[in-house]
Amino acid sequence: MPIVTKTVAELSAALRELIEAHPGGADSGDEPVGVGFVPTMGALHEGHGTLVRTARSRNDIVAVSIFVNRLQFNDPVDYERYPRTLDADVELLARAGADVVFAPEESEVYPDGNPLVVVSSGVLGEKFEGASRPGHFDGMLAVVSKLLNFAQPSLLTSKKVNYTAFFGQKDAQQLAIIRRMVQDLAYNVEIAAVPIVRSDRGLALSSRNQFLSEAQAEAALVLSRALFLLKARADAHEPLNIDDAVALIDAEPLVELDYLEVVDPSTLEPIGVNCQDTPFTGSALALVAARVGEVRLIDNMPLGS
């Protein structure tokens, strides 16, 4: 079973002990000790398991955080009903190969209440999910910026270490914003994206899927069908004709589409060419969000090379 820590001091001590016990990284000729970190909000599913297994396959030591971050919830009710399943989460993490779990209380992460100095997500955080959930990405960065520092192994040892944080591709906008923060603020960490894990029928795995009825879960499959339609056209270098994918979703009465856009993966700016009437070339990212009953779902699909 992984070591479960509740405070930053306990997390640091556990990581330090594991790094110092590892044979590598001590001498100039040694390979660095690889430390992988996977931030989560808990209520873990097989998609999270894939994140941790990927981190395990690339690193010597793997730490996972479980913290439901109030600052990124716009709706207090949504925050309160977010599942807290620590025991089940730790069992899943044990099977996936995590070494350390960091499961702090809010007072440990924000000891003085809401932080006064914050990281802004800027224009990247104002569109798509940011437009529907104002302030969401600023709240996300508030905690991710701290978690990346809490688990920073170079502060704990004189050994050489490689530090990588793993995030799911499903939250594509979040991933782009975190990468930009790490670049702009010169964080000493590599950000690695792990592809979306889907059900056998194509639905992107999400902690929110448990709130869908059987009929709603069936209806939600239209989101991945629309994305795979765009992918097939991109792979064939055909015009994407996004309107066809929108019509496919609009035809499902249980699904209320918020947006379906094809954007640049780094800037999240809409792709103005190669979408409607001309053969698709290059690379892009298709983003979709919709409400199915009371549940808001997001999904995405990389397109092209």
N, C-alpha and C positions, 0 to 999 in steps of 0.2 A: 504493500500500500504506500502511496505517496505520503510525504511529511506534510501535515496540514498546519499552516502558520496563520496567525491572526494579526500580527503586528509587523511593521516594517523591520524592526530589530530582529524578530524571529525569522523573517524571510531572508534577511541579509546573513544571519548566522547559518541558516540551512544551506544557502547557496555557497557561502564561503567554505563550509566544511566539505561539500561535494567537490568544489573546484580544487581545493588543496589536496583532497584524497585522490584526484585523478592524476595518472602518471605523466600526462602531457603538459606542455606549456611552460615548463620550468626553465629549460635551457634554450639557447638561441637556435639550436637545431631542431627543437621539438615542434611538432604541429601544435597550433593553438588549441586550447580547450574550447569546444563549441557549446555555447549556451543559447538555447532556444526559449522564447517566452511567448505565451499565448494568452492575451487578455480576453476574458469573456464576462458575460453577465449571468452565467449560470443557466439553469434549465437546459442542460446540455443534451444534445441529440447526436446522431451519427455524423452529422456534418462537423460538429466540434471534435468528435473522435478522429475524423480524418485530419483535421488541423493538427491535433496533438501527435498522431502517428507520423505525419509528415515532418513535424519538428523533431520527433524522435529519430527518424531515419537520417536526419542531417546534422544532429548534434549529440554531444556526449551527455548533456544535462538539459532537462526540460522542466520549466516552471510554468504554471497556469494560474491566472488570477480569476477569482469569482467575486464580482462586485456589481450590484445593481445600482447604477449611477443615477441618482435622482435628478441631476442637473440636465440630463438629456431627454427627460420626459416632459412633454408639454401638458399632458393631462395627468393630474394627481391620481385619478382613478386607475389609469393605465399603469402607473408606477406601483400602486398598491397591489394590483392583481397580477403583476408579473410574477411568475412562479419562482419560489425559493425552494430548491430541492438539493441542498448541499450533500446529504448522505448519498443520494443516488448519483449526483455529479461526481463525487470522489470515487465511487465504484467504477463509473465509466472511465474516469481518468486513470485509474489503476490498470484497467484492461488496455488502455491506449498507450501506457508507458510513461506517464508523467512521474517526475521525481518529487516535485514540490508543488503544493497548492497554497496560494495566498488568498484567504477569505476574510478580509478585514471588515470591521464595522465602519459606518460612515464617519464616526468621530476620529478614526485612525487616518482616513483619507483626507478629510476636511476638518482638522482639529479646531479651527477658528470659525467654523461655519462656512458659508459660501465664500470662495476665494475672491479677494479684491483685485488681484492682478490675474488676467485671463489671457488665453491665446484666442485670437479671432480667426474664424474660418474664412473670412473675407468673401469675395464674390463667389468662390467655389461653394460656400455654404448657404448661399441665398437662393439657389435654384433647386428644382426638383424636390427632393425630400426636405430641403431647407425652406422652400416656399410653403410647403404644407405643414411644417413643424418648425416655426421660427425659433431660433436659438438652440435647436437640437445639436447642431454640429459644434457650436461653441462649447456646449456642455460636454459633448463627447471628447473634445480636445482637452478640456480641463482635467478629465480623469486620465486619458491616455498619456498625456504629457507627464503626469505624475507617476503613473504605473511604469512607464519606460525608464524613468529615473530610479524608482524603487528597486527594480530588478537589474539595474546596470552593473554587470559583473566586474568591470574594470576598476570600480571603486572599492572592491572587496578583496583584491588579491594583487600580488606582484607578477603573477603568471600571465602569459599571453592568452587572450581570450578573443573569440569571435562571437559577437552578440547579434542575434537575429530575432525579430518579432514577427509572428505569423498571424495573418488576418485572412478572413474568407473573402473570396471574390464576390460573394452574393451582395455584400454591402459595398458596391463598387464606388459610390460617391464618397463614402467614409474612407475607403482605401486611398482614393486619390487625394483627399484632404490630409490624411495622415502622412502620406509620402511628401506632400508639399511642406508640411510643418517640419518634418525631419530634415528636409533639404534646406529650408529657410533658416532654421534655428541650429543647424549643424549638429544634430544629435548623433551620438556615436552608436548607431544601430542600423542594421540592414532591415528593410521591410520586405517580407516575402508574401506573395499572394498565393492562396491555395484555391484551386477551382471549386466551383459550386458542386455540392453533393445533392443529387436528386433522388426522388423515389423511383420505383420501377416504372412508373407511368410518366415521370418527367417533372413532377412538382418539386420546386426547390425546397429543401428541408429548412424549417424555421421553427423556433420555439412557439411562434404564434399559430402554427398549424393545428395545435391541439384544441384551439377554440373554434375550429370549423366543424360544422355538421357534416354528415356523410355527403349530402347533396351539395353543400358548399365546396367541399374538397374536390368533388367531381367537377364542379363548374370552374374552379380555380385552375384546372389543367389547361384552360384556354390560354393562359398567360405564356406558358412554356411552348405551346403549339405556335403561337404568334411569333415568338422569338426564334424557334427552329425554322419557321417559314423564311424569316429574314436571313438566317444563317445559310440555308440551302441556296438562296438566290445569291448571296455574297460569294459562297464557294464556287458557284457556277459563273461568277462575273456577270450576272444579269442585273438590270435595274431592280432596286429593292422594292419600289412601290409600297411605301410604308402604309399607305391608305388601305391596302388589302389586309394588312395585319391588324390595323385599327378596327376595320369592319368585322374581322373575325371575333375580336373581343366584344365589340358592341352588340354582336348577335347573341351573346350569352346573358340572359336576363338577370342572373344572380351576381353578375360582376359589373361594378361601376368603375370604368377606366378613369384614372387621374391623368396619366401621361404615358406616351410611348414615343421615345425620341432616339435618334441615332446621333452619337456625339463623338468628339475626339476623346480618347481614353485619358489623356493627361489634363486637358483644359476643361473638359465637359462642355465645350462649346458645340452647338449643333453643326453637323456636317452639312454644308450647303450644296455640295455636289455629290455625284455618284449615288444618289438615293432614288430618284424618281424615274428619269427618262434616259439616263446614260448607264452603261455597264459599270458595275461597282468594281473599284480597284482600291488597293491600299488596305488600311485597317481602321476599324471604328468599334464603337461599343453601343449596343442597343439596350436602352434602359426602359423598364416598365414598372408602373405602380398602379394598383387598383384596390378598391375596397370590395370585400366579399362579406356581405352582412356587416358585422361590426368590426371585422378584422381587416387591417390594412396589410397588403402583401407587396413585396418588391421582388424583382428578378432582373437579370441582365444576361447578355450574351455577347462575347467578343466576336467580331466579324472580321473576316479577311485575314491577312497575314499578320 
